[in-house]
Structures are given as structure tokens and as C-alpha cells.
Amino acid sequence: MTRILLIDDSAAMRAHMRAALVGAPQLGGSVEVAETASGFEALRVMHRGAYDAVVIDINLPDIDGLELIRFIRQSRHHRDVAILIVSAMSSARERERAFRLGAHAFVAKPFPPEALATAVQRALASSQLRLRVAT
């Protein structure tokens, strides 16, 4: 079972992402999705359980998604989680900053559903490879 946390202040976008991930053949069809509308809420949810991947929008109402990456990477419990940024803000500067902070993938909005599922699959593989190399 792959556990994914979606972090976006738009309920419609979270529903779109959920539909793209649940049952996606790229993810083996066994996906559990949780959702939050803010970065601080995401941090609270993450402290209650482990996730394999988090999908983060850059524009959040409290802290921005890039700052959220920093918080996640500083946590000894979650620093190895696969992180994907999904954002309409997709300039080279945002992408570079996201990857420098520790994101595994960046998907520009709008996107076809299969693009998100494929990006999650690749981010999970990259995260697992990094863990194997580190140990």
C-alpha cells in the first residue's frame, strides 16, 4: 500500500489529484490518499503517520510549499519521503529552488492525470534508490 499526502488549498485540485492517483496502474492500484489544505495542517498530519510521498502546491495559505519542503527535510522522521511539487508557478527559478530543497519531481498545472501518477511513481523510485545508497 502506497500512502500519499496531497497538500493543496483547492478542494477541486485535491479531488483531481486523488482521482489521478487512486487506482493508477503506475502505482500498482494500491494507494491510500490523505489530504490537507495548508502546510501547517500537513505537518500535523505527518506527525501522526508515515507517508511514502507528499504532493505539495507552492501557493499555500500559511507557509509556501517550498518552505514546507524545508520543514519536511529537517524532520528525522520524514526527511526521506518522496516529495513532488505541483504548481502553476513553474518558472525555472521555482523548479531549481524546489529541487535544491529536496523535491524529487515538479509537475506544472494544468496536467493530465497520468502525468501525476507517473511523476509519483518516479519520485518513489528515486526516494527508494536514495535510501538504498545511503544505507
PLY file of the C-alpha trace (Angstrom):
ply
format ascii 1.0
element vertex 135
property float x
property float y
property float z
element edge 134
property int vertex1
property int vertex2
end_header
0.00 0.00 0.00
1.40 3.38 -1.05
0.42 6.25 1.27
0.29 9.70 -0.34
-0.48 13.08 1.26
-1.93 15.78 -1.02
-1.36 19.37 0.12
-3.28 22.00 -1.85
-5.68 24.73 -0.74
-8.03 23.98 -3.67
-10.51 21.20 -2.92
-11.11 20.78 -6.67
-7.40 20.30 -7.32
-7.10 17.79 -4.47
-10.05 15.86 -5.96
-8.36 15.92 -9.39
-5.10 14.64 -7.90
-6.87 11.97 -5.85
-8.66 10.70 -8.97
-5.33 10.62 -10.84
-3.63 8.53 -8.14
-6.24 6.12 -6.78
-6.20 3.05 -8.98
-3.35 4.34 -11.18
-1.68 1.36 -12.85
1.73 3.06 -12.47
1.29 2.81 -8.68
0.09 -0.78 -8.62
-3.50 0.20 -7.87
-3.00 0.08 -4.10
-2.95 3.72 -2.98
-4.20 5.41 0.19
-4.60 9.17 -0.14
-4.91 11.76 2.63
-5.50 15.47 2.03
-4.78 18.79 3.71
-5.46 22.38 2.65
-2.45 24.01 4.33
1.19 23.48 5.15
0.77 23.62 8.92
-2.10 21.13 8.72
0.15 18.87 6.63
2.89 18.96 9.28
0.35 17.97 11.96
-0.96 15.11 9.81
2.55 13.88 9.02
3.41 13.66 12.72
0.53 11.20 13.15
1.72 8.76 10.49
4.21 7.93 7.78
3.69 8.69 4.10
5.57 7.36 1.11
5.05 10.55 -0.89
3.74 14.09 -0.43
2.40 16.20 -3.29
2.68 19.90 -2.47
1.36 23.06 -4.13
3.71 26.05 -3.86
0.95 28.56 -3.05
-0.50 27.60 0.31
-2.39 29.90 2.69
0.05 29.73 5.61
3.55 28.67 4.57
4.55 28.21 0.96
5.21 24.75 -0.42
8.92 25.37 -0.82
9.24 26.26 2.85
7.25 23.12 3.66
9.88 21.05 1.83
12.50 22.54 4.16
10.48 21.56 7.26
9.97 18.02 5.94
13.65 17.53 5.07
14.68 18.72 8.55
12.45 16.13 10.24
14.30 12.93 11.05
11.01 11.01 10.71
10.06 12.32 7.26
13.26 13.53 5.60
13.33 10.57 3.18
9.74 10.87 1.92
9.30 11.35 -1.83
8.30 14.99 -2.49
6.54 16.29 -5.59
5.69 19.90 -6.29
2.52 20.53 -8.31
2.14 24.19 -9.19
1.05 26.75 -11.76
4.22 28.62 -10.75
6.61 26.62 -12.90
9.40 29.01 -13.80
12.96 27.74 -13.94
13.63 29.58 -10.67
10.82 27.77 -8.77
11.84 24.42 -10.22
15.51 24.93 -9.34
14.66 26.01 -5.81
12.30 23.04 -5.32
14.95 20.55 -6.42
17.66 22.26 -4.35
15.43 21.97 -1.26
14.86 18.25 -1.87
11.91 17.75 -4.22
12.07 14.67 -6.43
9.70 15.96 -9.13
7.89 19.06 -10.35
4.60 18.87 -12.26
3.23 22.06 -13.83
-0.50 22.77 -13.58
-2.61 22.02 -15.50
-1.54 18.41 -16.07
-3.09 15.23 -17.44
-3.88 12.68 -14.70
-1.38 10.11 -15.98
1.43 12.69 -15.73
0.90 12.99 -11.99
0.76 9.23 -11.44
3.95 8.74 -13.47
5.73 11.55 -11.58
4.74 9.98 -8.23
5.99 6.58 -9.41
9.34 8.06 -10.46
9.68 10.10 -7.25
9.02 6.99 -5.16
11.65 5.07 -7.11
14.14 7.92 -6.72
13.45 8.15 -2.99
13.93 4.40 -2.54
17.16 4.46 -4.54
18.48 7.28 -2.37
17.66 5.27 0.77
19.46 2.16 -0.54
22.55 4.17 -1.47
22.62 5.93 1.93
22.48 2.70 3.94
0 1
1 2
2 3
3 4
4 5
5 6
6 7
7 8
8 9
9 10
10 11
11 12
12 13
13 14
14 15
15 16
16 17
17 18
18 19
19 20
20 21
21 22
22 23
23 24
24 25
25 26
26 27
27 28
28 29
29 30
30 31
31 32
32 33
33 34
34 35
35 36
36 37
37 38
38 39
39 40
40 41
41 42
42 43
43 44
44 45
45 46
46 47
47 48
48 49
49 50
50 51
51 52
52 53
53 54
54 55
55 56
56 57
57 58
58 59
59 60
60 61
61 62
62 63
63 64
64 65
65 66
66 67
67 68
68 69
69 70
70 71
71 72
72 73
73 74
74 75
75 76
76 77
77 78
78 79
79 80
80 81
81 82
82 83
83 84
84 85
85 86
86 87
87 88
88 89
89 90
90 91
91 92
92 93
93 94
94 95
95 96
96 97
97 98
98 99
99 100
100 101
101 102
102 103
103 104
104 105
105 106
106 107
107 108
108 109
109 110
110 111
111 112
112 113
113 114
114 115
115 116
116 117
117 118
118 119
119 120
120 121
121 122
122 123
123 124
124 125
125 126
126 127
127 128
128 129
129 130
130 131
131 132
132 133
133 134
